[in-house]
């Protein structure tokens, strides 16, 4: 199963084997069908959300602009992981080329970084809407929203490019088995026979410069939001204010909770947590935002009725 290249008396790996869940053969087809349903629902839900945000002028607000970008990200996110996983379950071929593994790692780092920033931007949007409503329209103008989203995507691009370039400089001499269902960054480093001190240092610095600040700022935003909501005298006012941010809070808790549990200290739960933030989070995001949001439901109902209504006689 392992292809090698001889060069300067050393053996370099050109393929990796993704061990996946270590499932017996009789479970491969049921797991394939399960992940196929998840993939179809995820893609349909996120694409539908994106189409609604673009098509319905009532959803042309900062909150839904950010939601549309998140739906676009989740569509790409799940497509980075699930198609390769389903192919291995269907065919039994668990090998992935070196270039394919590096490419998958690039997009995975890109999506995780972009999601950290987008969730922060969305929490900032909810903070302004609830804690500073009188200045919301002035602070969240269209060009500000575009700058915030563009900054998120650009930062993610440079972060993933840096990590991928450093990873591409490493050599892998064997073994070539990755105990995961995708090309996990930490597990790939353990397989390298090169000096990984530089990339580990860069990864640590990026975590302190990106992951930790975005998490803390998002947390601070919601502490301020919840504090402001609790100060509202009427119960109806508190419920209305909390309903505008509860969906996003659920997504933030799911995403960052999975990332924290997925740390090296809890490596035994790595696969389980990866399923949460890599597979289930993109699935539940459109469900949470759609089922708990009256404006999205109204836009969906209106567009459905206008599509299926008969023309006048």
GUTORMI-488330 format. One record per atom (N, C-alpha, C): residue in three letters; x, y, z. Coordinates in steps of 0.02 Angstrom, whole numbers, padded with zeros to 5 digits, always signed. Layout:
N
ALAXYZ/...
***
This chain:
313
UNK+00041-00061+00000/UNK+00000+00000+00000/UNK+00042+00063+00000/UNK+00105+00057+00018/UNK+00146+00117+00026/UNK+00194+00123-00032/UNK+00190+00180-00065/UNK+00237+00196-00118/UNK+00293+00238-00089/UNK+00355+00223-00109/UNK+00412+00260-00083/UNK+00456+00283-00141/UNK+00496+00334-00129/UNK+00543+00359-00178/UNK+00612+00358-00148/UNK+00659+00328-00181/UNK+00728+00325-00158/UNK+00764+00389-00178/UNK+00797+00421-00131/UNK+00833+00483-00146/UNK+00887+00493-00092/UNK+00949+00495-00114/UNK+01006+00506-00069/UNK+01005+00457-00010/UNK+00997+00391-00027/UNK+00999+00338+00023/UNK+00943+00343+00075/UNK+00891+00382+00062/UNK+00834+00387+00107/UNK+00770+00368+00070/UNK+00719+00348+00107/UNK+00656+00329+00078/UNK+00603+00380+00096/UNK+00573+00410+00045/UNK+00523+00462+00057/UNK+00454+00437+00039/UNK+00406+00452+00080/UNK+00337+00431+00070/UNK+00303+00475+00018/UNK+00267+00443-00027/UNK+00226+00480-00076/UNK+00152+00468-00066/UNK+00135+00424-00018/UNK+00065+00410-00003/UNK+00057+00401+00073/UNK-00002+00419+00097/UNK-00019+00407+00166/UNK-00080+00361+00168/UNK-00088+00327+00224/UNK-00146+00284+00235/UNK-00186+00314+00292/UNK-00248+00333+00277/UNK-00294+00360+00328/UNK-00331+00302+00360/UNK-00316+00289+00423/UNK-00346+00232+00457/UNK-00420+00241+00472/UNK-00443+00303+00471/UNK-00514+00316+00483/UNK-00535+00298+00553/UNK-00594+00266+00558/UNK-00622+00249+00623/UNK-00603+00178+00644/UNK-00564+00144+00603/UNK-00545+00075+00619/UNK-00605+00029+00619/UNK-00654+00045+00578/UNK-00717+00007+00578/UNK-00710-00058+00539/UNK-00746-00111+00559/UNK-00746-00174+00522/UNK-00779-00165+00454/UNK-00764-00209+00406/UNK-00791-00201+00337/UNK-00867-00199+00333/UNK-00901-00236+00378/UNK-00974-00237+00373/UNK-01007-00171+00393/UNK-00969-00125+00424/UNK-00995-00060+00443/UNK-00980-00005+00391/UNK-00940-00022+00341/UNK-00919+00030+00293/UNK-00977+00057+00252/UNK-01020+00014+00227/UNK-01078+00037+00187/UNK-01127+00076+00230/UNK-01146+00053+00290/UNK-01191+00094+00332/UNK-01160+00162+00349/UNK-01095+00165+00364/UNK-01063+00229+00378/UNK-01061+00273+00316/UNK-01050+00242+00258/UNK-01051+00280+00196/UNK-01119+00313+00185/UNK-01172+00275+00195/UNK-01239+00301+00186/UNK-01254+00356+00236/UNK-01231+00347+00298/UNK-01241+00398+00350/UNK-01208+00463+00331/UNK-01144+00459+00312/UNK-01107+00520+00294/UNK-01133+00550+00228/UNK-01159+00508+00184/UNK-01187+00533+00122/UNK-01249+00576+00136/UNK-01292+00551+00181/UNK-01352+00590+00200/UNK-01331+00655+00234/UNK-01281+00652+00279/UNK-01257+00712+00313/UNK-01230+00762+00263/UNK-01193+00738+00214/UNK-01163+00782+00164/UNK-01216+00816+00121/UNK-01266+00777+00100/UNK-01320+00805+00058/UNK-01359+00857+00096/UNK-01377+00842+00159/UNK-01416+00889+00200/UNK-01375+00951+00215/UNK-01311+00942+00229/UNK-01267+00999+00244/UNK-01261+01045+00183/UNK-01248+01016+00125/UNK-01241+01057+00065/UNK-01307+01092+00048/UNK-01363+01055+00052/UNK-01428+01084+00035/UNK-01446+01140+00082/UNK-01435+01129+00148/UNK-01452+01180+00197/UNK-01412+01243+00191/UNK-01346+01236+00182/UNK-01303+01295+00177/UNK-01312+01331+00111/UNK-01321+01294+00056/UNK-01333+01327-00009/UNK-01400+01362-00009/UNK-01451+01332+00021/UNK-01516+01364+00026/UNK-01512+01429+00066/UNK-01476+01426+00122/UNK-01467+01487+00163/UNK-01432+01541+00123/UNK-01380+01523+00087/UNK-01342+01571+00047/UNK-01386+01601-00008/UNK-01426+01560-00041/UNK-01470+01584-00095/UNK-01522+01632-00067/UNK-01551+01615-00010/UNK-01601+01658+00021/UNK-01572+01726+00040/UNK-01511+01725+00068/UNK-01479+01788+00088/UNK-01466+01832+00028/UNK-01447+01802-00028/UNK-01432+01840-00089/UNK-01496+01864-00123/UNK-01548+01820-00124/UNK-01607+01835-00164/UNK-01657+01880-00129/UNK-01663+01874-00063/UNK-01715+01912-00028/UNK-01686+01978-00002/UNK-01714+02034-00025/UNK-01687+02099-00007/UNK-01698+02115+00067/UNK-01747+02082+00099/UNK-01759+02093+00170/UNK-01703+02063+00213/UNK-01663+02019+00183/UNK-01607+01989+00219/UNK-01540+02023+00202/UNK-01544+02080+00168/UNK-01483+02117+00150/UNK-01463+02163+00209/UNK-01447+02131+00265/UNK-01425+02165+00325/UNK-01358+02137+00346/UNK-01320+02172+00389/UNK-01255+02146+00411/UNK-01258+02075+00439/UNK-01308+02061+00482/UNK-01311+01995+00513/UNK-01317+01940+00461/UNK-01359+01950+00410/UNK-01369+01898+00360/UNK-01313+01898+00308/UNK-01280+01954+00299/UNK-01220+01956+00257/UNK-01166+01911+00287/UNK-01157+01916+00352/UNK-01108+01872+00386/UNK-01131+01799+00385/UNK-01196+01789+00394/UNK-01223+01721+00392/UNK-01214+01689+00323/UNK-01222+01728+00270/UNK-01211+01703+00203/UNK-01138+01681+00193/UNK-01092+01721+00219/UNK-01021+01702+00215/UNK-01006+01639+00255/UNK-01038+01634+00313/UNK-01029+01573+00354/UNK-01056+01512+00317/UNK-01113+01519+00284/UNK-01142+01463+00247/UNK-01096+01443+00189/UNK-01067+01492+00155/UNK-01019+01478+00102/UNK-00959+01441+00129/UNK-00934+01463+00186/UNK-00877+01430+00218/UNK-00893+01358+00237/UNK-00952+01347+00267/UNK-00971+01280+00289/UNK-00978+01233+00229/UNK-01002+01259+00173/UNK-01007+01218+00113/UNK-00938+01193+00090/UNK-00890+01238+00091/UNK-00821+01219+00072/UNK-00789+01175+00126/UNK-00805+01190+00189/UNK-00777+01153+00245/UNK-00794+01079+00242/UNK-00858+01064+00235/UNK-00879+00994+00233/UNK-00855+00959+00170/UNK-00847+00997+00115/UNK-00822+00967+00052/UNK-00748+00951+00056/UNK-00713+00980+00103/UNK-00642+00965+00112/UNK-00631+00897+00144/UNK-00679+00875+00185/UNK-00670+00815+00225/UNK-00713+00756+00201/UNK-00778+00768+00194/UNK-00824+00712+00184/UNK-00817+00674+00119/UNK-00807+00706+00060/UNK-00801+00666-00002/UNK-00744+00614+00001/UNK-00687+00634+00028/UNK-00631+00586+00033/UNK-00647+00530+00082/UNK-00680+00547+00137/UNK-00699+00496+00186/UNK-00749+00447+00156/UNK-00799+00473+00120/UNK-00849+00429+00090/UNK-00818+00384+00036/UNK-00770+00411-00001/UNK-00738+00371-00053/UNK-00700+00312-00023/UNK-00666+00324+00034/UNK-00630+00270+00066/UNK-00677+00218+00095/UNK-00735+00239+00121/UNK-00784+00192+00147/UNK-00816+00150+00092/UNK-00826+00182+00034/UNK-00860+00147-00021/UNK-00813+00099-00057/UNK-00751+00119-00068/UNK-00704+00078-00107/UNK-00657+00037-00064/UNK-00649+00056-00001/UNK-00601+00022+00042/UNK-00530+00046+00033/UNK-00519+00092-00013/UNK-00453+00119-00026/UNK-00441+00178+00021/UNK-00397+00169+00069/UNK-00384+00221+00120/UNK-00321+00261+00106/UNK-00291+00251+00048/UNK-00230+00288+00032/UNK-00248+00357+00005/UNK-00204+00404+00019/UNK-00210+00472-00008/UNK-00140+00495-00026/UNK-00133+00526-00083/UNK-00067+00547-00106/UNK-00039+00602-00062/UNK+00027+00611-00065/UNK+00059+00664-00026/UNK+00031+00732-00045/UNK+00025+00745-00110/UNK-00001+00809-00132/UNK-00075+00818-00112/UNK-00113+00763-00114/UNK-00183+00766-00093/UNK-00189+00781-00019/UNK-00144+00753+00021/UNK-00145+00765+00093/UNK-00127+00837+00109/UNK-00076+00864+00075/UNK-00057+00933+00085/UNK-00113+00981+00064/UNK-00146+00965+00009/UNK-00201+01007-00015/UNK-00259+01007+00035/UNK-00276+00947+00061/UNK-00329+00942+00111/UNK-00311+00981+00174/UNK-00249+00977+00195/UNK-00226+01014+00254/UNK-00232+01089+00242/UNK-00214+01112+00182/UNK-00218+01183+00166/UNK-00289+01209+00174/UNK-00337+01175+00144/UNK-00407+01199+00147/UNK-00435+01191+00217/UNK-00414+01139+00253/UNK-00439+01130+00321/UNK-00416+01187+00366/UNK-00352+01205+00364/UNK-00326+01261+00404/UNK-00359+01326+00383/UNK-00369+01334+00318/UNK-00401+01394+00291/UNK-00471+01401+00321/UNK-00511+01348+00320/UNK-00580+01351+00343/UNK-00585+01361+00418/UNK-00542+01328+00456/UNK-00544+01336+00529/UNK-00527+01408+00548/UNK-00475+01436+00516/UNK-00454+01504+00532/UNK-00509+01554+00512/UNK-00537+01545+00452/UNK-00589+01590+00429/UNK-00650+01587+00475/UNK-00667+01527+00498/UNK-00726+01520+00541/UNK-00715+01555+00608/UNK-00654+01551+00635/UNK-00639+01587+00698/UNK-00654+01662+00690/UNK-00631+01691+00635/UNK-00641+01763+00623/UNK-00714+01779+00608/UNK-00747+01737+00569/UNK-00817+01751+00553/UNK-00862+01747+00615/UNK-00849+01699+00658/UNK-00887+01695+00720/UNK-00874+01755+00765/UNK-00812+01780+00764/UNK-00796+01841+00802/UNK-00833+01901+00772/UNK-00833+01907+00707/UNK-00867+01963+00674/UNK-00942+01960+00688/UNK-00971+01901+00687/UNK-01042+01894+00701/UNK-01059+01911+00773/UNK-01014+01892+00819/UNK-01025+01910+00890/UNK-01019+01985+00900/UNK-00973+02017+00864/UNK-00966+02090+00867/UNK-01029+02124+00841/UNK-01056+02096+00787/UNK-01118+02123+00758/UNK-01175+02119+00809/UNK-01182+02062+00843/UNK-01235+02055+00893/UNK-01222+02099+00954/UNK-01157+02109+00971/UNK-01140+02153+01027/UNK-01163+02225+01013/UNK-01149+02249+00952/UNK-01170+02317+00935/UNK-01246+02323+00932/UNK-01280+02271+00905/UNK-01352+02274+00898/UNK-01387+02276+00965/UNK-01360+02242+01015/UNK-01393+02237+01081/UNK-01366+02288+01131/UNK-01300+02297+01132/UNK-01270+02341+01182/UNK-01264+02414+01159/UNK-01264+02425+01093/UNK-01257+02493+01068/UNK-01303+02504+01008/UNK-01368+02494+01017/UNK-01414+02495+00960/UNK-01420+02563+00925/UNK-01411+02618+00962/UNK-01419+02684+00932/UNK-01365+02699+00880/UNK-01306+02669+00889/UNK-01250+02681+00843/UNK-01238+02622+00795/UNK-01283+02572+00797/UNK-01273+02512+00757/UNK-01270+02528+00683/UNK-01319+02565+00658/UNK-01322+02580+00586/UNK-01260+02618+00563/UNK-01235+02663+00605/UNK-01176+02703+00585/UNK-01112+02662+00587/UNK-01107+02615+00635/UNK-01046+02576+00643/UNK-01044+02516+00595/UNK-01101+02488+00578/UNK-01102+02428+00535/UNK-01128+02446+00466/UNK-01095+02493+00434/UNK-01111+02510+00365/UNK-01087+02454+00318/UNK-01111+02457+00257/UNK-01095+02403+00209/UNK-01020+02396+00197/UNK-00985+02452+00191/UNK-00913+02448+00177/UNK-00875+02421+00237/UNK-00901+02433+00298/UNK-00869+02405+00358/UNK-00879+02329+00359/UNK-00939+02306+00342/UNK-00952+02235+00339/UNK-00908+02200+00288/UNK-00900+02231+00230/UNK-00858+02202+00178/UNK-00785+02199+00201/UNK-00762+02250+00234/UNK-00693+02250+00260/UNK-00683+02196+00312/UNK-00731+02187+00358/UNK-00725+02136+00410/UNK-00722+02066+00380/UNK-00766+02053+00332/UNK-00768+01987+00301/UNK-00706+01975+00258/UNK-00686+02027+00220/UNK-00626+02020+00178/UNK-00564+02008+00221/UNK-00560+02043+00278/UNK-00504+02032+00324/UNK-00502+01961+00350/UNK-00561+01932+00363/UNK-00565+01863+00387/UNK-00538+01814+00335/UNK-00561+01822+00273/UNK-00540+01776+00219/UNK-00466+01785+00203/UNK-00442+01847+00201/UNK-00372+01860+00184/UNK-00325+01833+00238/UNK-00342+01844+00302/UNK-00301+01818+00356/UNK-00299+01742+00354/UNK-00356+01711+00341/UNK-00358+01638+00335/UNK-00314+01613+00278/UNK-00315+01650+00222/UNK-00274+01631+00164/UNK-00200+01632+00181/UNK-00176+01686+00212/UNK-00105+01691+00229/UNK-00086+01640+00282/UNK-00130+01627+00330/UNK-00115+01579+00382/UNK-00107+01508+00354/UNK-00155+01487+00313/UNK-00152+01420+00284/UNK-00094+01414+00235/UNK-00079+01468+00198/UNK-00023+01466+00152/UNK+00043+01458+00188/UNK+00051+01493+00244/UNK+00113+01488+00283/UNK+00121+01418+00312/UNK+00068+01391+00342/UNK+00072+01324+00371/UNK+00086+01271+00317/UNK+00053+01278+00260/UNK+00062+01228+00206/UNK+00132+01231+00177/UNK+00159+01291+00167/UNK+00226+01297+00141/UNK+00277+01266+00188/UNK+00269+01277+00253/UNK+00314+01247+00302/UNK+00306+01171+00304/UNK+00244+01148+00298/UNK+00233+01075+00298/UNK+00262+01043+00235/UNK+00258+01078+00178/UNK+00284+01051+00115/UNK+00360+01044+00116/UNK+00394+01080+00161/UNK+00467+01075+00166/UNK+00489+01014+00206/UNK+00443+00983+00242/UNK+00460+00924+00282/UNK+00465+00862+00239/UNK+00504+00815+00262/UNK+00509+00750+00228/UNK+00478+00696+00273/UNK+00449+00646+00240/UNK+00416+00592+00276/UNK+00448+00526+00254/UNK+00478+00491+00301/UNK+00516+00431+00285/UNK+00481+00367+00307/UNK+00426+00372+00340/UNK+00390+00314+00365/UNK+00391+00310+00441/UNK+00339+00281+00469/UNK+00280+00250+00437/UNK+00235+00302+00404/UNK+00186+00277+00368/UNK+00143+00322+00329/UNK+00069+00317+00349/UNK+00055+00291+00408/UNK-00013+00281+00431/UNK-00035+00339+00476/UNK-00090+00373+00457/UNK-00119+00427+00496/UNK-00182+00401+00529/UNK-00181+00400+00595/UNK-00237+00373+00634/UNK-00294+00424+00638/UNK-00323+00439+00580/UNK-00378+00487+00576/UNK-00414+00477+00510/UNK-00470+00514+00500/UNK-00506+00507+00437/UNK-00491+00565+00390/UNK-00445+00610+00409/UNK-00419+00660+00363/UNK-00348+00676+00384/UNK-00313+00718+00345/UNK-00243+00733+00357/UNK-00236+00783+00414/UNK-00233+00757+00475/UNK-00229+00799+00534/UNK-00158+00828+00541/UNK-00155+00892+00557/UNK-00091+00928+00561/UNK-00043+00897+00612/UNK-00067+00887+00673/UNK-00024+00861+00727/UNK+00000+00790+00712/UNK-00043+00749+00685/UNK-00025+00680+00670/UNK+00025+00676+00612/UNK+00019+00721+00564/UNK+00067+00723+00509/UNK+00137+00743+00535/UNK+00139+00790+00582/UNK+00204+00810+00609/UNK+00240+00752+00642/UNK+00202+00708+00675/UNK+00232+00651+00709/UNK+00263+00601+00660/UNK+00240+00602+00597/UNK+00265+00556+00547/UNK+00327+00583+00510/UNK+00342+00646+00521/UNK+00398+00677+00484/UNK+00465+00657+00514/UNK+00513+00647+00470/UNK+00581+00632+00493/UNK+00625+00694+00488/UNK+00595+00752+00478/UNK+00632+00816+00476/UNK+00627+00850+00543/UNK+00664+00904+00549/UNK+00660+00946+00609/UNK+00595+00987+00605/UNK+00550+00976+00651/UNK+00485+01009+00650/UNK+00480+01067+00699/UNK+00536+01087+00728/UNK+00535+01139+00780/UNK+00509+01206+00752/UNK+00527+01223+00690/UNK+00506+01287+00662/UNK+00430+01289+00651/UNK+00402+01237+00620/UNK+00331+01237+00606/UNK+00291+01232+00670/UNK+00317+01197+00720/UNK+00283+01193+00785/UNK+00282+01261+00819/UNK+00337+01298+00813/UNK+00341+01365+00842/UNK+00291+01412+00807/UNK+00290+01408+00739/UNK+00244+01450+00701/UNK+00172+01433+00719/UNK+00158+01369+00725/UNK+00090+01347+00742/UNK+00070+01374+00811/UNK+00117+01371+00859/UNK+00103+01397+00926/UNK+00090+01472+00925/UNK+00132+01508+00886/UNK+00123+01580+00882/UNK+00056+01598+00849/UNK+00037+01561+00797/UNK-00027+01574+00764/UNK-00085+01559+00810/UNK-00079+01508+00852/UNK-00132+01493+00900/UNK-00141+01550+00949/UNK-00084+01578+00973/UNK-00088+01634+01020/UNK-00108+01699+00985/UNK-00094+01703+00919/UNK-00110+01765+00883/UNK-00180+01764+00852/UNK-00208+01704+00840/UNK-00272+01699+00805/UNK-00325+01663+00847/UNK-00313+01600+00862/UNK-00364+01559+00896/UNK-00383+01588+00964/UNK-00332+01600+01005/UNK-00345+01624+01073/UNK-00377+01693+01074/UNK-00351+01743+01036/UNK-00383+01809+01037/UNK-00455+01809+01011/UNK-00467+01772+00956/UNK-00535+01770+00929/UNK-00583+01737+00979/UNK-00560+01685+01012/UNK-00602+01652+01062/UNK-00617+01698+01121/UNK-00565+01732+01147/UNK-00574+01776+01204/UNK-00618+01836+01187/UNK-00608+01865+01128/UNK-00648+01922+01108/UNK-00721+01902+01096/UNK-00731+01843+01068/UNK-00799+01817+01060/UNK-00832+01805+01128/UNK-00793+01777+01174/UNK-00819+01765+01241/UNK-00836+01830+01277/UNK-00792+01879+01271/UNK-00805+01945+01302/UNK-00867+01977+01273/UNK-00875+01971+01207/UNK-00935+02000+01174/UNK-00998+01971+01204/UNK-00998+01905+01214/UNK-01059+01874+01240/UNK-01069+01886+01314/UNK-01015+01895+01351/UNK-01023+01916+01421/UNK-01057+01984+01424/UNK-01035+02030+01382/UNK-01067+02096+01379/UNK-01139+02092+01355/UNK-01152+02049+01305/UNK-01220+02041+01279/UNK-01267+02014+01333/UNK-01246+01961+01367/UNK-01288+01930+01417/UNK-01299+01978+01476/UNK-01247+02015+01494/UNK-01254+02065+01548/UNK-01305+02118+01529/UNK-01302+02141+01467/UNK-01350+02192+01444/UNK-01421+02164+01441/UNK-01427+02102+01420/UNK-01494+02071+01416/UNK-01525+02064+01485/UNK-01485+02045+01535/UNK-01511+02037+01602/UNK-01533+02103+01634/UNK-01508+02158+01607/UNK-01528+02223+01633/UNK-01593+02249+01604/UNK-01618+02216+01552/UNK-01682+02236+01523/UNK-01738+02221+01573/UNK-01779+02270+01589/UNK-01829+02260+01642/UNK-01884+02211+01624/UNK-01908+02211+01562/UNK-01965+02169+01544/UNK-01942+02100+01522/UNK-01982+02050+01539/UNK-01967+01981+01519/UNK-01971+01973+01443/UNK-02021+02005+01413/UNK-02028+02002+01340/UNK-01968+02032+01305/UNK-01943+02088+01330/UNK-01884+02119+01301/UNK-01823+02076+01307/UNK-01814+02043+01364/UNK-01757+01998+01373/UNK-01760+01939+01324/UNK-01821+01910+01318/UNK-01829+01853+01272/UNK-01815+01873+01200/UNK-01839+01931+01180/UNK-01829+01955+01111/UNK-01755+01968+01098/UNK-01720+01999+01146/UNK-01649+02014+01138/UNK-01608+01950+01135/UNK-01625+01903+01179/UNK-01586+01841+01181/UNK-01598+01799+01119/UNK-01658+01802+01090/UNK-01673+01763+01030/UNK-01631+01785+00970/UNK-01608+01848+00971/UNK-01568+01872+00914/UNK-01496+01846+00915/UNK-01474+01820+00972/UNK-01404+01797+00975/UNK-01397+01725+00999/UNK-01453+01693+01020/UNK-01448+01625+01047/UNK-01424+01575+00995/UNK-01447+01582+00932/UNK-01425+01536+00880/UNK-01350+01539+00869/UNK-01324+01600+00866/UNK-01252+01608+00856/UNK-01213+01583+00916/UNK-01240+01592+00975/UNK-01206+01569+01036/UNK-01200+01493+01037/UNK-01252+01459+01013/UNK-01250+01386+01009/UNK-01195+01363+00962/UNK-01190+01396+00904/UNK-01138+01378+00854/UNK-01069+01391+00882/UNK-01059+01448+00915/UNK-00994+01465+00945/UNK-00975+01414+00998/UNK-01022+01395+01041/UNK-01008+01347+01094/UNK-00989+01279+01065/UNK-01024+01258+01011/UNK-01010+01194+00980/UNK-00941+01194+00947/UNK-00925+01248+00910/UNK-00862+01251+00873/UNK-00802+01255+00921/UNK-00802+01303+00967/UNK-00745+01312+01011/UNK-00741+01256+01063/UNK-00798+01230+01084/UNK-00797+01174+01131/UNK-00762+01114+01100/UNK-00776+01100+01037/UNK-00744+01044+01002/UNK-00670+01056+00993/UNK-00651+01119+00976/UNK-00580+01134+00967/UNK-00541+01126+01032/UNK-00570+01148+01088/UNK-00536+01143+01152/UNK-00527+01071+01173/UNK-00580+01031+01166/UNK-00576+00960+01183/UNK-00528+00923+01137/UNK-00519+00950+01076/UNK-00475+00918+01026/UNK-00402+00934+01037/UNK-00384+00966+01091/UNK-00315+00983+01105/UNK-00274+00921+01120/UNK-00207+00929+01122/UNK-00163+00872+01133/UNK-00176+00838+01200/UNK-00199+00876+01249/UNK-00210+00848+01315/UNK-00266+00796+01314/UNK-00311+00801+01265/UNK-00367+00755+01259/UNK-00367+00722+01191/UNK-00308+00699+01169/UNK-00299+00673+01102/UNK-00341+00610+01089/UNK-00360+00573+01143/UNK-00400+00513+01133/UNK-00468+00529+01104/UNK-00492+00590+01115/UNK-00557+00610+01089/UNK-00552+00646+01022/UNK-00493+00642+00991/UNK-00480+00681+00930/UNK-00531+00668+00875/UNK-00543+00605+00861/UNK-00588+00588+00805/UNK-00660+00609+00820/UNK-00681+00598+00882/UNK-00749+00617+00901/UNK-00759+00692+00893/UNK-00711+00731+00918/UNK-00717+00804+00915/UNK-00711+00829+00844/UNK-00670+00796+00803/UNK-00664+00815+00733/UNK-00730+00804+00696/UNK-00766+00752+00714/UNK-00832+00741+00685/UNK-00879+00798+00703/UNK-00873+00822+00766/UNK-00916+00877+00789/UNK-00904+00941+00750/UNK-00840+00965+00748/UNK-00828+01030+00717/UNK-00815+01026+00642/UNK-00800+00966+00617/UNK-00788+00959+00545/UNK-00847+00933+00505/UNK-00893+00897+00539/UNK-00949+00866+00505/UNK-01016+00891+00532/UNK-01026+00888+00598/UNK-01091+00905+00627/UNK-01103+00980+00630/UNK-01050+01020+00644/UNK-01060+01093+00648/UNK-01085+01121+00581/UNK-01054+01104+00524/UNK-01082+01128+00460/UNK-01153+01103+00447/UNK-01171+01045+00477/UNK-01238+01018+00467/UNK-01289+01058+00508/UNK-01274+01072+00571/UNK-01323+01103+00615/UNK-01327+01179+00606/UNK-01276+01210+00579/UNK-01277+01283+00571/UNK-01339+01308+00533/UNK-01353+01283+00472/UNK-01413+01308+00437/UNK-01477+01288+00472/UNK-01477+01229+00506/UNK-01537+01208+00542/UNK-01551+01255+00601/UNK-01498+01272+00638/UNK-01506+01317+00695/UNK-01529+01386+00673/UNK-01495+01414+00623/UNK-01512+01481+00601/UNK-01580+01484+00566/UNK-01599+01431+00532/UNK-01662+01431+00496/UNK-01721+01418+00542/UNK-01716+01364+00583/UNK-01772+01344+00625/UNK-01785+01394+00680/UNK-01734+01431+00702/UNK-01742+01477+00758/UNK-01747+01550+00735/UNK-01753+01561+00669/UNK-01753+01629+00644/UNK-01816+01642+00603/UNK-01857+01688+00627/UNK-01920+01703+00594/UNK-01910+01735+00525/UNK-01858+01777+00519/UNK-01848+01812+00455/UNK-01826+01763+00400/UNK-01784+01715+00418/UNK-01763+01665+00369/UNK-01822+01621+00349/UNK-01862+01601+00399/UNK-01921+01560+00384/UNK-01970+01598+00340/UNK-01979+01663+00354/UNK-02024+01704+00314/UNK-01999+01711+00242/UNK-01933+01721+00234/UNK-01904+01726+00167/UNK-01911+01660+00129/UNK-01902+01604+00164/UNK-01910+01539+00132/UNK-01982+01527+00112/UNK-02030+01545+00156/UNK-02100+01535+00140/UNK-02121+01579+00081/UNK-02099+01643+00082/UNK-02117+01689+00029/UNK-02090+01668-00038/UNK-02026+01647-00040/UNK-01996+01626-00103/UNK-02026+01561-00127/UNK-02046+01517-00081/UNK-02077+01454-00101/UNK-02145+01467-00132/UNK-02184+01512-00101/UNK-02250+01527-00127/UNK-02247+01562-00194/UNK-02200+01608-00202/UNK-02193+01643-00265/UNK-02170+01597-00321/UNK-02132+01545-00302/UNK-02107+01498-00353/UNK-02162+01451-00377/UNK-02204+01429-00328/UNK-02254+01378-00345/UNK-02323+01407-00361/UNK-02334+01472-00351/UNK-02400+01501-00364/UNK-02415+01501-00439/UNK-02480+01493-00454/UNK-02501+01491-00524/UNK-02503+01561-00553/UNK-02489+01570-00617/UNK-02493+01636-00647/UNK-02566+01659-00651/UNK-02577+01724-00649/UNK-02646+01749-00651/UNK-02679+01734-00720/UNK-02746+01725-00718/UNK-02783+01709-00780/UNK-02790+01772-00822/
***
